[in-house]
Amino acid sequence: MEPRNIPDYNLFMMCCAPRREAFAPLPAGFYFDLCRREELEIWKRFPFDTEEEARQGEAYMARFFANVYAAQEEEFFSRCLFVRAENGAPVGTAFLWRAYGRVNTLQWVKVRKEYEGQGIGRALLTHLLMPLAPEEYPVYLHTQPSSYRAIKLYTDFGFSLLTGGRVGQRENQLAQSLPILREVMPPAAYGRLTFATAPEELLSAAASREISEF
């Protein structure tokens, strides 16, 4: 099954303590930096692999930024992380965000397709999760079954798939997603998936707004 044919079912994951054996440094030839204000439009196009997808997703990204980050713009630009190639071009992004002002979330993890497989995503997660104190966990994220390679990476770091029903305005579609993940993931990676009940802390926070913040 090709990723483009996989439904965008909602999946939620939680990490209560990272597996430090998953940590890895950034490969040579790349460096961490923050997204600059003049690069906001570049960041908004990052989730999409093609120009056509970016065009179709433009309005969604503009709404999401306006609804979630605009009121805390300084905070956004102090958190939004880029991995840059030696020439300064952004090739990866991710950051931590206090969603609903109450729960820590990992957001917008993405490596440009031509740079996948070089360990950049692993280094991004390491850079973000390693400095956190125990009391700053759990960290949550939202994903979808088409991101099965990322789900394998999140599992390496200690993230579990959340069970249960709705998370805020979105249905948790774990039951529909598991048969797909079983088909597309290597058997060993699928076998390492773990599960946890969605905590009330998350459910209460996500129900506090009609807008999904992660």
Beta strands, then each sheet from edge to edge (+ up, - down):
strand 1: 11-15
strand 2: 30-34
strand 3: 81-85
strand 4: 90-99
strand 5: 103-111
strand 6: 139-143
strand 7: 159-163
strand 8: 166-167
strand 9: 170-171
strand 10: 195-197
sheet 1: 2+ 3- 4+ 5- 6- 1+ 7- 10-
sheet 2: 8+ 9-
end
